[in-house]
Amino acid sequence: MPYDPRRPVFKPYIPADAVLPEFTLRALLMGVVLGMVFGASSLYLVLKVGLTVSASIPVAVIAITLFGLVKKAGGRDSSILENSITQTAGSAGESLAFGLGVTMPAILILGFDLEISRVMLVGVLGGLLGILMMIPMRRTMIVDQHHELKYPEGTACAEVLKAAATEPSRAAAGEVRIEGSHEAKLAKRRAQIIFGGFGLGLLYKVASISLKGWKDTSNFEFGAPLKAGSVGAEISPELLGVGYIIGPRIAFTMAAGGVLSYLLLIPMIKFFGDALTVPVAPGTMLIKDMTPNDIRSAYVLYIGAGAVAAGGLISLARALPTIWNGLKGGLAGVLSSRAAPLAAGLRTDQDIPIKWVVIGCLAIIAVISFATPLHMNFLGALLILVFGFLFSTVSSRLTGEVGSSSNPISGMAVATLLFTCLIFLAMGWTGGQYYVTALSVGAIVCIAASNAGTTSQDLKTGYLVGSTPRYQQYAILAGALASALILGPILLKLNDAGTVYVPAAQVAPGLTVDATKLTATGQLQGPQAASDHNTYKVWHKTDTVGGPAGKYFVAPDGTLAYLVDPGINGQHSTRPDGSEVKKYDAPKAVLMSYIIKGILDQQLPWTLVLFGVMIAVVLEMAGIGALTFSVGVYLPLVSTLPIAVGGAIRWLVDRRNNQLPQYASLNDEERQAAGDRSSGTLLASGYIAGGALAGIVIAITAGVLTDFDSKLSKWAEAANPFFAGASSDWLSLIPYAGIMFLLYWVGREKPQR
């Protein structure tokens, strides 16, 4: 929406003319370190289950706590603007981890080496590109559409920061809290609600998953006449909180897409395929032997990817006027000395100059074009520029509508890979080296889109609390760069730790190769390296004749010595000495590898993709926004249903509160705004923060304390009816009902006369 002089100018918590410490060294360093920590845990989670949790709110909570400890130790109190800088820098790690985790492991799955230089380059270039591309969009996405785009995690994070504002910050905001006054009591209660919700969300998630107190997902599968239909929900506090914040309309629309997948498409495929005696491509099993999740992975996932791609492109076309207005607003700062009419010369309206944004983007594209590890060419770099801009914009907008947790970044990566591989196919580029080029394009765009969404959330937080956008942009650039430099080595270490060197005689007996034609060399890594220090030639086998495809170590005489089974998506979990290793399934990376091989080998199920495109087209013809619905088709119903539950609670709360006397004179927009800052929204924000931070604890217990986790699992499976057993799905809903009822109860307001 363009600037409207009739609309009242928004006033942030800290006025633009206030002077407070903001871009300080301690705030930046703390944010960078926290970003690395959250990035590492998020990378572990995305490799295990293909999902991450938003880091913005947990970083803000931790920053507030740490700065509070510094004050108690005799240091200076922090300002809310310093906390905002820390939160901004610390949020970059999670979004980078997701982009890397869903794309880079596909290189291993495709049979190539996961080189450290390639991973680090992709992380650095994609992260910086997404941030730079979002900067010209800030005025349009954050300022002009402040009332339309909620940015739920960004709004929740701002509430966390304001609730914990220190005395100097409150004074700058003109907020006087006299001890015992109504304002002081209200501020104290708001803080108690947020941090109480944070503690409850944290304890709930840890008790459920780490301590095996109850199942974290309840699932119910139907029989005939709706055979293979299923309904399930990840009973987690953070998804419940997201649903409450984004509201019932968007939450129900997303869940409707999941209902289409799990209660129509999957049962329909089962019904028509149950009697077939041969597998239906791209599936490799008989449909009668498939579970609902098998059917989703083999067929519905492609339908969802097509719907997301089409919905995203339609949304992009609709947003083109908005994008153009944003570009004009950014260019105006260079071509004219006059500032935008909204906030002329104000601190809170200062971005990194557009000329540096352009120079930075061009420099990144130049590096991409000539970086040897990326196997890139000019066309690939051009595709990155085009798709990076398109999907960064879509990601920023979608994040504002449905939140980071529901933003289908992997769907955008799928769309990028689809178009890139189609172009490569038309050019005749189908060799193995183009697999890496296409994946590098998809990976950089995926990370750029992910970081653009995160940057939007952070800028929304800063807009609400009164931060300087330019300083926030510097902070997230620093956080992205630092996180990208460490996530690559961590990814390689996780892969090496789970790699098994399988004696070739077990999997490819008698197979030999001409070693003189091989140039690459390698050595064993990890525990097996202690018994074999030899250097071998490396052979990448692309077919299954005589043995499985994959990477092999070859002796000088041409005899195959080992099959190198990677820790990520590998098939062998036992070393020759009998020791067990932990493998990482990397489900999203598997999808990326299928798409690349499917198109360049001309095996992609285009019929399924076009089915998804038609779903999006039909919705648009009916006047329904396709993108949010398509997200639901793509995501598991267990992820969208709890969001709908949160939306339903918000509907019940708003319906009751709107009947109170204090709401009688308000219009619909004012009622919506009141609900957005209500006690229920504060508690939902706490749920999101607590559940997200619990992801760190879960990663530690599953990845480090393996013996403790294994013993707890055995105990729970044998003795805990809430975790295992015939009634566990129902019993696990009891604690979930408790946090649901609490959210409804806290959201209810008292009548005011």
N, C-alpha and C positions, 0 to 999 in steps of 0.2 A: 504494500500500500504506500503510495507517495505521501510526502509530507502534507498534513492537513492542519492549517493554522487554527481551525476551529476546535480541534481536539486539545484538551488541557495538556500542558507540558508536564511530563513525568518528573517527579523530584526524587532523587535517590536518597538513601539513608544518610550518607555523608555528602553534604553540599559540595558543589564543584569548587567553591572558593575556600574550602577548608584546607588547612595544611596539617598533614599527619605523616609520620614515617610510612613509607610504602615499599619502594623498590630497594630494600636493604639487602646486604650480603647474607645475613643470617636467614632471612626469609627465603631467599633464592636457594641457598645451599640446602636448607631443610627440605624444601619442595623437591629439589633434584634427587636427594637421597631417598625420600619417601616414594618418589616416582619409580626409582630403580627397584625398590622392595616390592611395590605393588605390581610392577611390570613382570618381575620374576615369578610371583605367585600366579598371576593371570596367565602367563605363558604355560605354566604347568597345567592349569585347569583347561585351557583350550586344547592342549595336546591330549588330555584325558577324555574330555567330554564335549569339546567343541564350543564351549561357552565361557564367557568371562563375566565379571561383575563390575559395575561402575566404581571408579576409584575416587571421584571428586569429593563426595561427602566424607568417606572415611579419612581421606587425607586432611580435610578441613578439621575434623574432630580431633585427629591426632595432633595437628599443628596447634590447636587451641590448648590442648592438654600439655604439650611440651613447653609452649611459651609460658603457660601458667606455672610450671615447675621452675622455669628459669626465673620468674619473678619471685617465687618463694625462696630461691637460692640467693636473692639479692640483686638480680638483674633487672633490666628495664622491662616494663610492661609492653606487650605488643599492641599494635593498633589493628583494627578490623581490616585495614587495607593491606597490612603486612600478612595477615592470615589469608587474605584473598590471593596474594602473590604466591604464597606457599602452596595453597590449594591448586592454583593454576599450573604451576610448574610440576606438581606431583601427579596431576591427572594424565599426563602424556604417556606414562609407561604402560598403563592398561590398554589404551587404544592401539599403541604400537604392538604390544604383545598379541592382541587379537589378530591384527593384520598379518603379522609374521607367522603366527601359529596356524592360520587357515590356508596359507599359500606355500610357504617355503618347504614344509615337509613333503609337498607333492613332488619336489625334485628327487627326493629319495625314492618315492613310490614309482616314479618314472624310470628309475635305475641310474640316476646321475649322482655325483658327489655333492654333498652339501658344503660348499666352500665357505670359509669364514668371511672372506672378502665380499662374496656375493651377498650373504645374509646381512652384513653390516651396511653395505651400500644401499640395499633395498630399504632397510629400516631408516637410515638417515635421510635418503632422498625422498622417500614416500612421506615420512613424518613432516619434514620441512615444507614439502610441496603443498600438503593439505592445509597447513597453517597459513601459508602465504596466500593461498587461493581463497581462504575464508575472509581475510582482512578486508578486501573491498566490499564484501557482502554485509559487514557488520551493521552499517546504518540501516540497510533495508531489513535484514532478518531480525535484528535485536531492537532497534530503535523504532522504526516506522511500524513494525508489526508486533510491537510489545504486547498488545492485547490479544492478538490472534495466535501467536506462537508461544506456548506456555513454557517450553523447555523444563519439564518437571524436575529433573535432577538438579538443574541450575537454580531453579526457584527454591527447591528444598535446601540446597547448599547455602543460599543467601539467608534463609531463615535460621539455619544453624549458626552462621557467622553473626547475625544480628542478635540472636538470643545470648551469645557468649561475648558480646561487645564489652570491652573494658571501659573504665571510667573516662579516660581521655576521649575515646571514640564516641561514647554516649554524649559527652559534653559537646563535641564537634557536631553531632547530629541534632543538638538542641533537645536531647532527651534527658530530662531531669528526673531522677528516681530518688525521691525523698524516702528514707526508710519508713516503712509502714504505710505509705501512700498507696492509692489504688494502682497507679502506674507501676510502682515498684513491685507490688504484689503480682500484678499481671505479667511483668517482665520475668519475675522469678518463676511464675507458674509456666510460662512459655518455655523457659530454659529447662525446667523439670520435665516437661512433656517430651521435649526433643531428646534429652539425654536419657530419660527413662525409656523411651521407645528404642533408642540406640542400644541400651543395655539389654532390654528384653529381646530385641532382634538378634543381637549377638549370642546371647545365652540360648535362645531357641534353636538357632542354626547349629551351634556347636553341640548342643545336647542331642539334636536329631541326627546329624551326620557324623561328627567326630566321635561322640560317645555312644552312638547307636541306640539312642533312647527310643526312637520310633522311625518308621519309614519316612523318607523325605519325598516320596512320590506315591500317591495312591492311584491305582489303575484298575479299571473294571472293563473286562472284555465280554461282549455279548455273543450269544449263540444264535441259531436260526430263530426268526427269519432275517435277522440283521447280523448274520455271521461275519466275524472279523471286525465288526464295529466296536469301538472302544471309547471310553471316556476316562481321562486321567488328569491329575493336577499335581504340579510340583508345589507342595504345601510349604512355601517359604515366605518369610515375612517381607523380603524385599520386593517380590513380585506383587504381593498384596498391596504394599505401599505405592508402587508405581501405578497400579490400577486406580487407586483412590485419587492420586494426584492428577492423572490425565483425564479422569472423569468417565462417566458411563458410555457416552456416545462412541468415543474412539475405542474404549476397552471392549465393548460389545461387538463392534465392527471387526476387530481383530479376532475375537473368539469365534465369530461367525465363519471366518475363513477356515479356522481349525475344525469347526463342525462340518463344513463341506468336505474337508479331507478325510476326517476320521469316521464320519457317520454317513457319508455318501460315496465318495470316490473309492476308498479302500474296500468297503463292503461290496460295491458294484464290481470292482475288479475281481474280488473273491468269488462272487456269484457267477460271473461269466467265465471265469478261468478254472473253477474247481474241478470240472470234468476233463480238462485238457490233459493229455498224456505226454506233452513236450513242453519245455520251458518257453516262455514268451520273452523275447529280447526287449529291453536290455537285461532282464533277470536271468539268472542261471539256475534257478530252482523251479520245480513244479509249483504252480500257484497254490495247489491244494496243501502243499507242505509249508507254505509261507505263513509267518506270523503277521499281525498288522504292521509291525515295525519293518519287517522284511519287505512288505508290499510298498510301504512308504519310501524306503530307501531305493527300491528298484524302479518305481514308477512315479509316485506322487511327488517326490522331490524334484523331478524334472518339470512336472506340471507347475509346481510352486515357483520354480526358478523362472519359467517363462512368464508367469503372471507378475512376479516382482519386476522383471525386466520391462515388461510392457507398461505396468502401472507406474514405474519410475520414469519412463520416457514420456508418458502422458502428463505426469505431474510436472516434469521438467518443461514441457511445451507450455503448460499453463503458467508456469512461473517465469517465462521468458521476459514479460514486461517488468516484473519485479527485479529480475536479474539486471535488466538494462538500466533500470533506475538506480540500482546499487552501483553499477559501473560508472554511471554518470556522476553519482555522488562522490565516488572515490577520485575520479579524474578531475572533478571540480577543484579539489584541494591543490592540484598541481597547476592547473590552467588559470586559476583565479586566486587572488589574495583574500577573497571573501570566503568565510566559512559557511557551512550549511545553515539554513535558516533556523534549524531547530535549536542549536546551541553554539552560537557564534563565539569562537575563541575560548570555549570552556575546556577545563582540564579533562572533564569526563567525555569529551568528544574528540580526543586526539588519538589518531592511529599512526602506525608506522607509515611514513610518506609513500604514496603509491608508486613513485619512481623506484624506490628501493624494493618494493614488492615485485615490480616488473623485472628489475635487474636480477633479483634473487631467483625468480622462476626461470628466466632465460639461462642463468648460470647452472641451475639444476638440470635443465634439459640438455645443456651442453655436456655436462658430466655424464648423464645417462647415455648420450649418443656415443661417447668415446671410451666408456668404462669397459675394459675387456671382460671382467668376470660376468657381466650381464648378457654377453653375446647379443648386444643390441645393434640395431641399424637405424637409419634415419626415420623410416616408416614407423618402427616401434616407438621411437621417441616422440613422434608426432601423435601417435595414438595415446600415449601417456598424457600428453598435454591436453588433448581433446577430452578423453574419458575422465582424466583427473579433474578437469574443471566441471564437467557435467555432473559427475557423481559426488564431488565435494559439495556442490550446490544442493543436490537432492538430499544428501546426507544431512547437511545443516538444517534444511527445512523439515525433513522428516523427524530429526531429533527434537525439533521444537514442537512437533505434533504428538509424537508417541513416546519420546524419551530415548535415551541411549540404550537401555536394556532391550528395547523392541526394535531398534533400528537394524534393518537387514543388510548389514555391511557385506556379509558373505554373498548375499543375493546380488549385490552390485558387482562384486568380484566375478561372480558367475556370468553376469551380463557382459562385463568387459572381456572375459575370456571367450565367450561365445562370438562376439563381434570380431575380436582380434584374430581368432582362429579361422573364422570365415574369410577374413581378408587374406590371411596367409594362404589359405586353401586356394583362393582365387588366383593368388600370385604363384601358386605351385610350390610354396615353401612347406614341405611336409616332412623333411628330414628330422632326425633326432635333435639337432642343434636348435631348431626352431621351437621345439618343446620348451626349452629353457628361455628362449626369447619371449614367447607368448606368456609363460608363467611370470617372467620378470615384469612384463607389462601389467598383468593382473595383480601381482603382489604390490607394486608401487601404487597403483590406483586404489587398491583395497586399503592400504595403509593411509593414503592421502584422504580417502573418504572417511575412514574411521577417525583420523585426527581432526578433520574438519568438523565432524559432529561434536567431538569433545571440546574443541576450541569454541564452538558456538555455545555450549553449556557454560563454559567458564566465562565467556564474555557476557552472557545473560546474568550470571552471578555478580560479576563486576558492575554491570549496569544497574542492578538493584541496590547494591551496597555503596556505589559511588566510586569505584576504582578507576584508575587511568587506563584506558584500553591499550595504549602504547606500551605501558609497563607490563600489562598482562601478556601481550603478544611477545615481548622479549622473554618473559618468564617461561612460556610454554615452548618457545623455540629452544631455549636452553634445556628444559626438561626433556624434550623429544630427542635432542642430540645426545644427551648423556645416556638416556635409556636405550637408544638404538645401539650405542657402542657396547653395552653389556649384554643385551638380550641375544645377540648373535652367538657369543661364546657359551652362554647358558644353554641355548638350543642345541648346540653341538655336544655339550657335556651330557645333557639328558639323553641324547641319541647314543653317544658312546657308552654311557653307563648301561644301556639296555641292549647293546649290539652283541650278537652271538656269532662267532666264527664257526660255522658248521663244516666239519670235514666233508670235502667234496665227494668222497667215496660213498657217503650216505645218501646223497641227493642226485648226483650226476656221475655214476660209476662208469669208468672207461672213457669219459669225454676228454678230448685234448684240443689244444688250439696252438696256432703258430705264434710262439712268444716273441719272435723277432719283429713282428708287426705291431707289437704293443709298446707304447712309450711311457704311459703313466705308471707310477710305482706306488706302493703302499705298505704299511706295516700294521700288525695287530695292535689294537688299543685296549685299554682296560685290563681286567684281571687275567685274561688269556695271554696277554703280551708277556707275562712273566715266564712262560714256558716256550715262547717262540719269538726270537728277536730277528728273524729273517726278513729280508725285503723282497717283496713279490711284485710281479707285473699285475696290472689291473685290467680286467676284461669286463665290459658291460654287455651282458647277453640279453638280447631283445626278444627272443622267441622261447618256446617251451620244448623244443626238440631235444631230447636226450637229457633234459633237466630243467628245473624252473628258471625263469628269467630273473635277472638280477645282477649284482656285482660279484665278481669272483676274483680271488687271488690266484695267480698262476705261477707255477715254479718255472725256473729257467728252461727246463726241457719241454715245456708246453703242457705238463700235467696240471690239472686243476687241484689246488691245495685246499681252498676254503670257499664256501658260499658266505658272503658277508651279509648276514641277516640284520637289518637295522633295528635300532631300539624303537624307532617310530614306524608304526604299521608293519613291523616284522611278524613272521609266522612262527618262529622258534623261540620258546621261552625257557629252554633248558640248555645249559652249556655242557660240553663233553664230560666235565667232571661231576655232572648231576646237579649243580647249583641252579636255583631258579632266578630269573631276571624279571624286572618289571618292564612291560611293553606299553607303548603309548599308541592308542588307536587313531588319533588325529582324524576324526570323521569328516570334518570339513575339507581337509587337505585331500582325502580320498576322492571326494566329489570333484575337486579341481583337476585332479589327475585324470579322472574319467572323462571330463569334458575335453581336455586337451587331446587325449588319445582318440576320443570318440569322433571329434571333428577332423583332426589331421589324418586319422586313419579312416575317416568317413564312416564311423560307426555310431554317431550320436542319434538317440531316438527323437528325431525332429517332430514326429507326430505328437509326442507327449509335450514337448516344449510349446508347440503351436496350440495344443489344448489349453495350456496356461495363458497364452496370449489371448485366446478367445474369451476366457473367463474375464480378463481385465477389460476387454472391449465391450462385452455384454454389460458389465457393471457401469461403465461410463455411459453407454447408451441409455441405461435406466436412470441416469442422473446420480449414481452413487460413486463416490471417490474410490477408485480401484486400488490405490497403493496400500492403504491401511488394511483392506480386506485381503489383498494378495500376500501381505506379510503374514497374516494368519494362516493362509494356505501353505506357505512355505515352512513356518515354524511348527514345532510339535504342539499338539493341543495341550500337553501338560505344562507348556510355558505360557500359553495365552489364556487358558481357563482361569488360573488364579488372578491374572490381571483383570479379567471380567468380574471375578468375585469382588475385588477391590473397587471396581467401578460401580457394582451393585450397592455396596455399602455406602459409597459416596452419594448415590441416588437417594437411598433411604434417608441419609443424614440431611441432605439438602432439602428433600421433600418435607421433612419435619421442621427444620430450621426456618424455611421460607414462610411457615405459618405463624412464626413468632411476631410479637408486636414490633420489635426493632427492624424487621424486614418488610413491614407493610408498605412503607413509602419508597422502597427501592425498586429500580427497574431491573430487568433481567441481567444486564451487564454488571450492575452494582452488586446484585446477589451472587453472581459468579465470582466476582472479585472478593467478596466477603468470605465465600467458601474457600477460596484459594489461600486465605491467610488465617483460617480457622484452626482450632485446636486439633481437629482431625488431621489436617494437612501437616501440622507439626509432628504429630505422632507417626504419621505415614513416613515423613522424612526420617524420623528416628529408625523406623523399621528398615528403610532402605540402607541407612548408614550401618546399622548393626549387622544386617544380613550380608552386606558387601564386605565388611571387615572380617566376618566369619570365614570368607573365602581364603584368607591368609591362614587361619588356624587349620582349616581343612587341608590345605596344601601341605602344611607342616606335618600333620598327623598321618596323612596318606603317603607322603614322599620321604619323610625322615624317620618318623617313629613307626616303621613298618611292622615290627614285632608287636608293639602295643596295639596297633590298629588291627592286626590279624587276630590277636587274642580276643579283643572286644567283639569282632565280627563273629567269631566262633561262639562266644558266650551268648550274644544277642540272637543268633540263629537257633540256638538250642533252648534258651530260657526266657526270651523276651517276646511275649505275644504281640507287643506293639511294633516289633521290628520284623518278625517272621511268623508264618502260620496262616491258617485259613482266614482269620479275622483281622489280620494286621492292617489291611487297607482301610477297614472301617475304624479300627481303634486309633490309627494314626491321625484321624480327623478330629479326635477329641482335643488335643492340645492346639490344633489349628483353629478349631472353633473358639477357643479361649482368646487368641489374639484377634480374631475377627470381631468377637463381641466387644472386646476392649476398644478396638478402633471405632466401632459404632457408638459406644458409650461416651468416649472422650469427645467425639465429634459433635455430640448433641450439646446445644447451647441452652443456657437458662433464659427464661423470659426477662426482658428489661422494660420497665414501664417509663 
